[in-house]
């Protein structure tokens, strides 16, 4: 259902492995993802998290059998169920290391949410996207903060309301994904992105993620104070000192993996 591994470079890969169900998720998979993400978030060896899927689809969103069960839930059961999904989206969005979604095929509903929660999303030309909830009389409520942050409110007004399917190129134009490549080079291009991340300071990367979230969410006076203290802390810290010294000495910094 979920495969995961941490390689020697510090790259943790989470792979949805329900190809016969188009990698749709249910409460069991959500619980497993939350457990594994909690484990990797606490591991200082993890430098990059990659989210991908096996099979033709990235994720079809909610599993049909799960939806059948949910249809019988009362309000309180539905609230607990939705809170678990909200926790999953938040864990990916707030993951301390950079996150990369590798989208090889269709992503529908909550699958779009998974993509939008990642820092970087690269998609194959075979991928397509759909926020299909309104066709079921529902709304993409839990995933909406992340999807709107990725594609903007104006694009969300169209795709939330029409539930139309759109291409990887359109997803790139909206900002939902940042790069679209041919299927045969998707893995190579994803590796190029991962290697680019591994060439950067881990502490600085974590600080950049916090910086982006803080700037997007806070007021100007608060941001000014936060950003000046952040750069001062990084410059005076061990990683910042090593990075500057390596640059001046014209040598690789000590966090760059050796070939």
N, C-alpha and C positions, 0 to 999 in steps of 0.2 A: 504493500500500500504506500509506504514511504521509505525510500532508500536515502541513506545519508552517510557521508564519510568526511574525514578531515585529512588532507594530504600533508606531505612533509613541508610544503611551502606555507601552510597556514590557511589554505583555501578549503572552506567547508562547503560541500555541495549537498543540497536537499533536492531530491528528485521524486516528484509525484509519479507513482507507478501503478496506476489503474487504467491502462490503455484501453481495456475492453469497455470501460465506462467513461471514456474520454477524460479521464483524470478528474471527474467530478468529485467534490468532497462532501463528507457527511460529518456528523458530530464526532465520530471516532477518529477520522483523519484530522479534524481540527484540533482535537485534544492531543494527538500525537505530534502535530506540528508545534503546538504551544510548548509541549514538553521538550522537544528537541531544540527549539529556538532558545528556551530558557537555559538549557545546558550549554549551548555554543556561545550565548551572550556572556556567560560567566567564565569562559575559557580564554585566557589572555593569549593563547597560541593562535586563535582565529584572527586572521587579518582581512579576509574577504569571505562573504557569504554569497553563493550562487544558487539561485532557484531555477529549476528546470523541470521538464516532464519527459516521460517515455511515451512513445506512440505518436499518432497523427495529431492529437489535440494537446494544447497546453493545459487547459482546464475548461470544462463545460459549466463550471459553477456548481450549483447545488445538485447533489445526487437525487434521482427520482424517488428512490425508496425513502430517503431522508425526508423529502418534501411530503411524501404520503404520511409519514409519522407526524411531521410538524402540523399538518392539516388537522390533526386530532388534538393538538395541544390547546390548553387554555392560555389566557394572557400571561400568567406567571411563568408557565413552562416556556412560552415563546420568548419571554424576556430573558430568562436564563440562557436559552439557546443562542439568542442574538448577542448576548454579552460575551459568550465564548468566542464567537466570530469576531467581535470587536476587539477582543484581547489579542487574537491572532494578527489582525491588521496592524494594531498598535505595536506589537512585538517586532514585526518586520520593519515598520516605519522607524521605530526608535532603536533598531539594532545598532550596537556601538560601532561595528565595523562597516565598511561599504558593502552594499548589497547590489547584486546584478541579476536581473531576470532575463533568461534566455528563452524567447518565445518562438517555438518552432511551428506552431499550428494555432487553430482557433482558440480564442479566450472569450468566454461568455460570462455575463453576470459577475459573480464573485471572483471568477478568474481574472477579469479586468481589474478588480480590486487588488489582487495579489501583485499584478504588474505595476500598478500605480504606487504601491507602497515601497517598491524598490528604488534605490537611488538612481540606478542606470537600467534601462531596458533596451535590449537589442532584439529585433524580430526578423524572422524570415519573411520573404515575399509570400510564402505559403500561409502566413498567419492572417487571421481576421479577428474582428472584435465586435462585440454586441452587448449593450446594456439592455437586456431583454425583460427586465422585471415588470414593466408596465403591461406587457402582454399577459401577465398572470394576475393583474390587478394589484401589483405590489410596487415598491419603489426601491432603488438601490441605496437604501438609507445608511446602513452601516459602513459601506465602502465610500460613500459620497465625499467625506472630507479629503480623502486621498486622491480620488479620481478628479475632483474639482481642482485640487492643488496641482495636479499633473496637466490637465487639459484646459483649465480655466472655466469660469462660470458660463461664458458665452457658448463655448462648444458643448458644455454639459446640457445647456438649455435645448440644444438640438437632439443630442444622442440619448439623453435620459427620456425625452418625451416621444421621440419617434420609434425607439427600439430598433432602428435600422442597423443592419450589418455593415461595417466599414472595413476597408482594406488596411494593410500594414502601412502603406504610403500615407493614407489619410491619418492614421494613428500618429505617424511621425510629424505630419503637418500640425496636428493639434498639440503635440508635446507629450502625448501618452507614452510613446517610445521615442528614443533619441536617434536610433539608427536602424536601417532596414537593409538587409543583404540577401543574396541568393542562398537558397537552402544548403547548397553544397559547401559554402564557406562560413556558415553560421557558427560552428564550433570554433573554427580558427579565429574568427573575428572576436568571439567572446573571450577566447584565451588572450588575444591581444589586449583587450580591455582589462582583464584580470592582471596581466603582467604590468600594465601601466599603473594600476593601483598598488601592486606590490613594490614598485619602484619608489613609492612615497612613504613618508614617515607615518607609522601607525598612530602615534599620539596626535600628530597634526591632522590626519584623516578623521579621527574621532572628534577632534575639536571643530573641524570644518562642518561635520554633520550637525553638531550642536549649534554652531554658529548659524547655519542656514535655518534651522528650526526656530531659533531664538529671534533672528531678524524678521522672519516671516510672521511671527506671532506677537511681537512686543512693540511698545511705543518708542518713538525716536530718542527721548532722553535716556531711557533705560538701555537702549541699544548702544548709544554712544559710550556709556559707562562700561557696559559689558565688553564691547569690542576693544576698547583701549586696554582694559585689564587682561583680556585674552591674549593679545599680541605680546604684551609685556611678559606674561607668564610663559608663553611659548619661546620667546627669545632667550629668556633666562633659564629655561629648562634644559635637561640633558639632551633631548632629541634635537632641539633647536640649535644648541651649541655644536652638536655633532654635525648637523646638516650644514651649518655655515662653515665650519672648519673643513669639512669634506669638499665643499665647493671651492674654498680658497686654496686647498691643497691639491685640487684637481684629481680627486680620487672618488670612488663610489662610497656612499654613506654606508654605515654598518648594518642598516636594515634591508639593503638590497640583496636578494638571494644570489648566491654564487652559482654560476653555470654548472 
